[in-house]
Amino acid sequence: MILSIFLGIDIGTTAIKLGIIQENQLIYSSELPLQTYGDERIKYQAGEELLASLQAGISAIPQQLRQQITTIGFSTAMHSLMPNDGKKQIFLWSDLQAAETIDRFKQTNLATHFYEISGTPIHAMSPFAKLLYFQEKKLYPAETHWYGLKELIMEYFTGNFVIDYSTASATGLFDLKKKQWSDEILDYLGINAEQLAQLVDTNQAFKLLPKIRDLFDFSADTQVVIGASDGTLAAYASYYSTGRSASLTIGTSAAVRQITNAIHLDQEKQNFCYYLNEDLLVSGAPSNNGGVVLVWAANHLADHPAQFYQLLPTLLKETTIGAKGLRFWPYLNGERAPYWSNEIKGGFRDLTLQHTRSDMLRSVIEGVLINIRQLVELVAQDESLSVSGGFFQTPALGQLAADIFGVDCYYAPQNEPIFGLYYLLEKPGQLETEAQNVFMPDPRKSSIYQRLARGYFD
């Protein structure tokens, strides 16, 4: 019997991650940084650079291991949009060109209706908003075809512009109940389904292009499975590896997610609800302000930026809960849930001459986590959480998160999109749970944070 050797490729907004998994074990991994271009409004990746990096990353896998790969699957970042005009310019979720356009659209009755159809919040991040803006400004010909990261990758490997239901359900163009492009939404935008990629389920398999198989010396039997979006796969990885349906990922940004088998939408707070497979959906709420805020704090407030994370445990021991009354609003990057505003700003509140730089750093960390606490209460109130992302690789931050949320937080290294891909497509046996690292809240500290959180953002 030939054991499955799975290559997972996770294409995010800052890096491409490659992971080869066999029998639940990661036997090879690498990471390649990606460059984002633009300015404060425009954010895009260069598709040709992305493909060149991906090619280099795959070529670096030892040849003997490449030849044994049986399945390749893809995780891609959500909300990307690429006009098929030959430039391969991929606009990312963080692109804000559509901010004013979508703010006007929010005031219409159609905003509520389209949210109910698609499960995608009405925000500048979505391809719907970007298309609305591009059509309004007449920046591209009416007959332009529109794709994204997943379609770009699938065309490179298979020759087909295709997109999975999961990634499509985050575009704002997809009918979540009917599992098809929404005729109503496309009519409003003045485009048709032929201008978008073909839709397939997340387990759909394809043949490799002969030139790609030869380039990387893959086996003739190697198949490509389209996979899903990074957010839904991170949620599924957490669910599969810890047994908990609620999860939190804090990387550059953050998101709280809940595995569910029914569509759950909240018109006021605009949680998302995206497709995963024929049985499961992922509901949740994202924040723009996760690790990116800590990077800002390290660079501008810390004495030793390069040692910021190593020194955090000492900082937290030497400062007091609540940072002596200093509060920090972490909205340095605007905010998605629960405000959905590009105009909301961050900053310190109640800053006095008595506050030190250490107090300021503690308030930044507390502000980020108390903001995320709002999302935890929206999506998974009083539930234990499976946690993932670089943030939780610092145990002191994991413990602080548990204290602020007031719930147990289960960390496992398998809580990443590549593992979500593996579990979704290969369906291995359930993992043993004894190896999990659990952060349990300190009752006294949690009680203090519960009182602090009540009026923190008033």
For each residue, the residues with C-beta under 8 A, 3 or more apart:
1:
2: 70
3: 22 23
4: 22 70 71 426
5: 20 21 22 27 65 68 69 70 71
6: 20 21 22 69 70 71 72 73 421 422 425 426
7: 18 19 20 61 69 71 72 73
8: 18 19 20 21 72 73 74 75 417 418 419 421 422
9: 16 17 18 54 72 73 74 75 153 418
10: 16 17 18 19 74 75 76 230 233 416 417 418 421
11: 16 34 50 54 74 75 76 77 149 153 230
12: 15 16 17 34 77 230
13: 34 36 45 77 92 93 94 252
14: 33 34 36 252
15: 12 31 32 33 34
16: 9 10 11 12 31 32 34 50 53 54 57
17: 9 10 12 29 30 31 416 417 418
18: 7 8 9 10 28 29 30 31 32 57 58 61 418
19: 7 8 10 26 28 29 416 418 419
20: 5 6 7 8 26 27 28 29 61 65 69
21: 5 6 8 24 25 26 27 418 419 422 426
22: 3 4 5 6 25 27
23: 3 428
24: 21 414 422 428 429 431
25: 21 22
26: 19 20 21 29 419
27: 5 20 21 22 65
28: 18 19 20 61 62 65
29: 17 18 19 20 26
30: 17 18 57 60 61
31: 15 16 17 18
32: 15 16 18 53 54 56 57
33: 14 15 53
34: 11 12 13 14 15 16 45 49 50 53
35: 45 46 49
36: 13 14 43 44 45 92 94
37: 42 43 44 45 46
38: 41 42 43 44 95
39: 42
40: 96
41: 38 95 96 97 99
42: 37 38 39 91 95 96 97
43: 36 37 38 91 92 94 95 96
44: 36 37 38 89 90 91 92 95
45: 13 34 35 36 37 49 50 89 90 92
46: 35 37 49 50 88 89 90
47: 50 51 82 87 88 89 90 152
48: 51 52 88
49: 34 35 45 46 52 53
50: 11 16 34 45 46 47 53 54 90 152
51: 47 48 54 55 88 152 156
52: 48 49 55 56
53: 16 32 33 34 49 50 56 57
54: 9 11 16 32 50 51 57 58 153 156
55: 51 52 58 59 215
56: 32 52 53 59 60
57: 16 18 30 32 53 54 60 61
58: 18 54 55 61 66 216
59: 55 56 216
60: 30 56 57
61: 7 18 20 28 30 57 58 65 66
62: 28 65 66
63: 66 67 217
64: 67 68
65: 5 20 27 28 61 62 68 69
66: 58 61 62 63 69 216 217 218
67: 63 64 217 218 219
68: 5 64 65 219
69: 5 6 7 20 65 66 72 218 219 222
70: 2 4 5 6 219 221 222 223
71: 4 5 6 7 222 223 224 225 425 426
72: 6 7 8 9 69 157 208 218 222 223 224 225
73: 6 7 8 9 224 225 226 227 421 422 424 425
74: 8 9 10 11 150 153 154 224 225 226 227 421
75: 8 9 10 11 227 228 229 230 233 417 418 420 421
76: 10 11 80 148 149 150 153 167 227 229 230
77: 11 12 13 80 92 93 149 229 230
78: 93 167 170 229 230 231 274
79: 92 93 125 126 127 170 171
80: 76 77 90 91 92 93 127 148 149 150
81: 90 91 127 130 131 146 147 148 171
82: 47 88 89 90 91 146 147 148 149 151 152
83: 87 89 134 140 144 145 146
84: 144 145 146 147 161
85: 89 140 144
86:
87: 47 83
88: 46 47 48 51 82 152
89: 44 45 46 47 82 83 85
90: 44 45 46 47 50 80 81 82 148 149 152
91: 42 43 44 80 81 82 95 97 130
92: 13 36 43 44 45 77 79 80 95
93: 13 77 78 79 80 125
94: 13 36 43 125 288 333
95: 38 41 42 43 44 91 92 98 124 125 130
96: 40 41 42 43 99 124 334 342
97: 41 42 91 124 130 133
98: 95 101 102 124 129 130 132 133
99: 41 96 102 103 124 342
100: 103 104
101: 98 104 105 124 129 132 133 136
102: 98 99 105 106 122 123 124 126 129 132 133
103: 99 100 106 107 342
104: 100 101 107 108
105: 101 102 108 110 111 122 129 132
106: 102 103 111 122
107: 103 104 111
108: 104 105 111
109: 112 113
110: 105 113 114 188
111: 105 106 107 108 114 115 122
112: 109 115 116 267
113: 109 110 116 117
114: 110 111 117 118 122 128 172 182 184 185 188
115: 111 112 118 119 120 121 122 265 267 270
116: 112 113 265 267
117: 113 114 175 176 177 182 184 185
118: 114 115 128 169 171 172 173 174 175 176 182 185
119: 115 169 176 263 265 272 273 274
120: 115 126 128 169 170 171 172 174 272 274
121: 115 125 126 270 271 272 336 337 340
122: 102 105 106 111 114 115 126 129 172 270 340
123: 102 126 129 270 336 340
124: 95 96 97 98 99 101 102 129 130 342
125: 79 93 94 95 121 129 336
126: 79 102 120 121 122 123 129 130 170 171 172
127: 79 80 81 130 131 146 148 171 172 173
128: 114 118 120 131 132 171 172 173 185 189
129: 98 101 102 105 122 123 124 125 126 132 133 172
130: 81 91 95 97 98 124 126 127 133 134
131: 81 127 128 134 135 146 173 189 191
132: 98 101 102 105 128 129 135 136 189
133: 97 98 101 102 129 130 136 137
134: 83 130 131 137 139 140
135: 131 132 138 189 190 191
136: 101 132 133
137: 133 134
138: 135
139: 134
140: 83 85 134 144
141: 144
142: 190 191
143: 195
144: 83 84 85 140 141 195
145: 83 84 161 195 196
146: 81 82 83 84 127 131 191 195 196
147: 81 82 84 151 152 155 161 163 196 197
148: 76 80 81 82 90 127 151 152 163 167 171
149: 11 76 77 80 82 90 152 153 167
150: 74 76 80 153 154 162 163 164 167 197 226 227 229
151: 82 147 148 154 155 161 162 163 197
152: 47 50 51 82 88 90 147 148 149 155 156
153: 9 11 54 74 76 149 150 156 157
154: 74 150 151 157 158 160 161 162 163 197 206 224 226
155: 147 151 152 158 159 160 161
156: 51 54 152 153 212
157: 72 153 154 206 208 209 212 224
158: 154 155 162 206 207 208 209 224
159: 155 209
160: 154 155 198 206
161: 84 145 147 151 154 155 197 198
162: 150 151 154 158 197 198 199 200 204 206 226
163: 147 148 150 151 154 167 168 196 197 198 199 200 226
164: 150 167 168 199 200 201 202 204 226 227 228 229
165: 168 169 174 179 199 200 201 202 275
166: 169 170 202 227 228 229 232 233 274 275 276 277
167: 76 78 148 149 150 163 164 170 171 228 229
168: 163 164 165 171 173 174 181 199 275
169: 118 119 120 165 166 174 176 229 273 274 275
170: 78 79 120 126 166 167 229 231 272 274
171: 79 81 118 120 126 127 128 148 167 168 174
172: 114 118 120 122 126 127 128 129 185
173: 118 127 128 131 168 181 182 185 186 189 196
174: 118 120 165 168 169 171 179 180 181 182 199 275
175: 117 118 178 179 180 181 182 185
176: 117 118 119 169 179 263 273 274 275 281
177: 117 263
178: 175 182
179: 165 174 175 176 199 275
180: 174 175 193 199
181: 168 173 174 175 185 186 193 196 199
182: 114 117 118 173 174 175 178 185 186
183: 186 187 193
184: 114 117 187 188
185: 114 117 118 128 172 173 175 181 182 188 189
186: 173 181 182 183 189 191 192 193 196
187: 183 184 190
188: 110 114 184 185
189: 128 131 132 135 173 185 186
190: 135 142 187
191: 131 135 142 146 186 195 196
192: 186 195
193: 180 181 183 186 196
194:
195: 143 144 145 146 191 192
196: 145 146 147 163 173 181 186 191 193
197: 147 150 151 154 161 162 163
198: 160 161 162 163
199: 162 163 164 165 168 174 179 180 181
200: 162 163 164 165 204 226
201: 164 165 204 277 278
202: 164 165 166 226 227 228 275 276 277 424
203: 225 226 277 424 425
204: 162 164 200 201 225 226
205: 223 224 225 226
206: 154 157 158 160 162 223 224 225 226
207: 158 223 224
208: 72 157 158 212 213 218 222 223 224
209: 157 158 159 212 213
210: 213 214
211: 214 215
212: 156 157 208 209 215 216 218
213: 208 209 210 216 217 218 219 220 222
214: 210 211 217
215: 55 211 212
216: 58 59 66 212 213
217: 63 66 67 213 214
218: 66 67 69 72 208 212 213 222
219: 67 68 69 70 213 222
220: 213
221: 70
222: 69 70 71 72 208 213 218 219
223: 70 71 72 205 206 207 208
224: 71 72 73 74 154 157 158 205 206 207 208
225: 71 72 73 74 203 204 205 206 425
226: 73 74 150 154 162 163 164 200 202 203 204 205 206
227: 73 74 75 76 150 164 166 202 233 421 424 425
228: 75 164 166 167 202 232 233 236 276 277 420 421 424
229: 75 76 77 78 150 164 166 167 169 170 232 233 274
230: 10 11 12 75 76 77 78 233 234 417
231: 78 170 234 235 249 255 257 274 282 284 286
232: 166 228 229 235 236 257 274 275 276 282 420
233: 10 75 166 227 228 229 230 236 237 417 418 420 421 424
234: 230 231 237 238 247 249 255 257 388 415 416 417 420
235: 231 232 238 239 247 257 258 259 276 282 284 420
236: 228 232 233 239 240 259 276 280 282 420 423 424
237: 233 234 240 241 388 414 415 416 417 418 419 420 423
238: 234 235 241 242 244 247 249 257 386 387 388 412 415 420
239: 235 236 242 243 244 245 247 259 386
240: 236 237 414 419 420 423 430 431
241: 237 238 386 412 414 415 419 423 431
242: 238 239 386 410 412 415 433 436
243: 239 430 433
244: 238 239 247 383 384 385 386 410
245: 239 258 259 260 380 383
246: 256 257 258 259 379 380 383 384 385 386
247: 234 235 238 239 244 256 257 258 259 385 386 387 388 415
248: 254 255 256 257 372 376 385 386 387 388 389 401 409
249: 231 234 238 254 255 257 387 388 389 415
250: 254 290 291 372 387 389 390 391 392 401
251: 254 290 291 389 390 391
252: 13 14 290 291 292
253: 286 287 288 289 290 291 292 333
254: 248 249 250 251 286 287 289 290 291 368 372 375 389 391
255: 231 234 248 249 284 285 286 287 375
256: 246 247 248 284 285 372 375 376 378 379 380 385
257: 231 232 234 235 238 246 247 248 249 282 283 284 379
258: 235 245 246 247 264 282 283 284 379 380
259: 235 236 239 245 246 247 276 280 281 282
260: 245 264 273 280 281 282 283
261: 279 280 281
262: 281
263: 119 176 177 273 281 283
264: 258 260 271 273 283
265: 115 116 119 271 273
266: 269 270 271 378
267: 112 115 116 270
268:
269: 266 285 337 338 378
270: 115 121 122 123 266 267 337 338 340
271: 121 264 265 266 283 284 285 337 378 379
272: 119 120 121 170 282 283 284 285 286
273: 119 169 176 260 263 264 265 281 282 283
274: 78 119 120 166 169 170 176 229 231 232 281 282 283
275: 165 166 168 169 174 176 179 202 232 281
276: 166 202 228 232 235 236 259 280 281 282 424
277: 166 201 202 203 228 280 424
278: 201
279: 261
280: 236 259 260 261 276 277
281: 176 259 260 261 262 263 273 274 275 276
282: 231 232 235 236 257 258 259 260 272 273 274 276
283: 257 258 260 263 264 271 272 273 274 379
284: 231 235 255 256 257 258 271 272 375 379
285: 255 256 269 271 272 336 337 338 375 378 379
286: 231 253 254 255 272 336 337 375
287: 253 254 255 290 335 336 337 371 372 375
288: 94 253 292 331 333 334 335 336
289: 253 254 292 293 330 331 332 333 335 346 368 371
290: 250 251 252 253 254 287 293 294 368 372 389 391
291: 250 251 252 253 254 294 295 389 390 391
292: 252 253 288 289 295 296 332 333
293: 289 290 296 297 330 332 333 346 364 367 368
294: 290 291 297 298 308 364 365 368 391
295: 291 292 298 299
296: 292 293 299 300 332
297: 293 294 300 301 302 308 360 361 364 365
298: 294 295 301 302 305 308 309
299: 295 296 302 305
300: 296 297
301: 297 298 357 360 361 364
302: 297 298 299 305 307 308 311 357 361
303: 357
304: 307 308 311
305: 298 299 302 308
306:
307: 302 304 310 311
308: 294 297 298 302 304 305 311 312
309: 298 312 394
310: 307
311: 302 304 307 308 314 315
312: 308 309 315 316 365 394 396 397
313: 316 317 394 395 396
314: 311 317 318
315: 311 312 318 319 358 361 362
316: 312 313 319 362 365 396 400
317: 313 314
318: 314 315 358
319: 315 316 323 358 359 361 362
320: 323 324 362
321: 445 448 449 452
322: 325 326 366 448 452
323: 319 320 326 327 328 355 359 360 362 363 366
324: 320 354 355 359
325: 322 350 352
326: 322 323 348 349 350 351 352 355 359 360 362 363
327: 323 348 349 350 363 367 456
328: 323 346 347 348 349 360 363 364 366 367 368
329: 345 346 347 348 349 367 371 457
330: 289 293 346 364 367 368 371
331: 288 289 334 335 339 344 345 346 371
332: 289 292 293 296 345 346
333: 94 253 288 289 292 293
334: 96 288 331 341 342 343 344
335: 287 288 289 331 339 340 341 344 371
336: 121 123 125 285 286 287 288 339 340
337: 121 269 270 271 285 286 287 340 375 378
338: 269 270 285 374 375 378
339: 331 335 336 344
340: 121 122 123 270 335 336 337
341: 334 335 344
342: 96 99 103 124 334
343: 334
344: 331 334 335 339 341
345: 329 331 332
346: 289 293 328 329 330 331 332
347: 328 329
348: 326 327 328 329 351 360 363
349: 326 327 328 329
350: 325 326 327
351: 326 348 355 360
352: 325 326 355
353:
354: 324
355: 323 324 326 351 352 359 360
356: 359 360
357: 301 302 303 360 361
358: 315 318 319 361 362
359: 319 323 324 326 355 356 362 363
360: 297 301 323 326 328 348 351 355 356 357 363 364
361: 297 301 302 315 319 357 358 364 365
362: 315 316 319 320 323 326 358 359 365 366
363: 323 326 327 328 348 359 360 366 367
364: 293 294 297 301 328 330 360 361 367 368
365: 294 297 312 316 361 362 368 369 397 400
366: 322 323 328 362 363 369 370 400 404 452
367: 293 327 328 329 330 363 364 370 371 456
368: 254 289 290 293 294 328 330 364 365 371 372
369: 365 366 372 373 400 401 404 405
370: 366 367 373 374 404 449 452 453 456 457
371: 287 289 329 330 331 335 367 368 374 375 457
372: 248 250 254 256 287 290 368 369 375 376 401 405
373: 369 370 376 377 404 405 453
374: 338 370 371 377 378 457
375: 254 255 256 284 285 286 287 337 338 371 372 378 379
376: 248 256 372 373 379 380 381 385 405 407
377: 373 374 381
378: 256 266 269 271 285 337 338 374 375 381
379: 246 256 257 258 271 283 284 285 375 376
380: 245 246 256 258 376 383 385
381: 376 377 378
382: 407
383: 244 245 246 380 407
384: 244 246 407 408 409 410
385: 244 246 247 248 256 376 380 405 407 408 409 410
386: 238 239 241 242 244 246 247 248 409 410 411 412 415
387: 238 247 248 249 250 392 398 401 409 410 411 415 439
388: 234 237 238 247 248 249 392 411 412 415 416
389: 248 249 250 251 254 290 291 392 415
390: 250 251 291 393
391: 250 251 254 290 291 294 394 397 398 401
392: 250 387 388 389 397 398 401 409 411
393: 390
394: 309 312 313 391 397 398
395: 313 398 399 437 439
396: 312 313 316 399 400
397: 312 365 391 392 394 400 401
398: 387 391 392 394 395 401 402 409 411 437 439
399: 395 396 402 403 439 442
400: 316 365 366 369 396 397 403 404
401: 248 250 369 372 387 391 392 397 398 404 405 409 439
402: 398 399 405 406 407 408 409 439 440 441
403: 399 400 406 441 442 445 446 449
404: 366 369 370 373 400 401 446 449 453
405: 369 372 373 376 385 401 402 409 441
406: 402 403 441 446 449 450
407: 376 382 383 384 385 402 441
408: 384 385 402 438 439 440 441
409: 248 384 385 386 387 392 398 401 402 405 438 439
410: 242 244 384 385 386 387 436 437 438 439
411: 386 387 388 392 398 415 436 437 438 439
412: 238 241 242 386 388 415 431 435 436 437
413: 416
414: 24 237 240 241 419 431
415: 234 237 238 241 242 247 249 386 387 388 389 411 412 419
416: 10 17 19 234 237 388 413 419 420
417: 8 10 17 75 230 233 234 237 420 421
418: 8 9 10 17 18 19 21 75 233 237 421 422
419: 8 19 21 26 237 240 241 414 415 416 422 423
420: 75 228 232 233 234 235 236 237 238 240 416 417 423 424
421: 6 8 10 73 74 75 227 228 233 417 418 424 425
422: 6 8 21 24 73 418 419 425 426 428
423: 236 237 240 241 419 420 426 427 428
424: 73 202 203 227 228 233 236 276 277 420 421 427
425: 6 71 73 203 225 227 421 422
426: 4 6 21 71 422 423
427: 423 424
428: 23 24 422 423
429: 24
430: 240 243
431: 24 240 241 412 414 435
432: 435
433: 242 243 436
434:
435: 412 431 432
436: 242 410 411 412 433
437: 395 398 410 411 412
438: 408 409 410 411
439: 387 395 398 399 401 402 408 409 410 411
440: 402 408
441: 402 403 405 406 407 408 445 446
442: 399 403 445 446
443: 446 447
444: 447 448
445: 321 403 441 442 448 449
446: 403 404 406 441 442 443 449 450
447: 443 444 450 451
448: 321 322 444 445 451 452
449: 321 370 403 404 406 445 446 452 453
450: 406 446 447 453 454
451: 447 448 454
452: 321 322 366 370 448 449 456
453: 370 373 404 449 450 456
454: 450 451
455: 458
456: 327 367 370 452 453
457: 329 370 371 374
458: 455
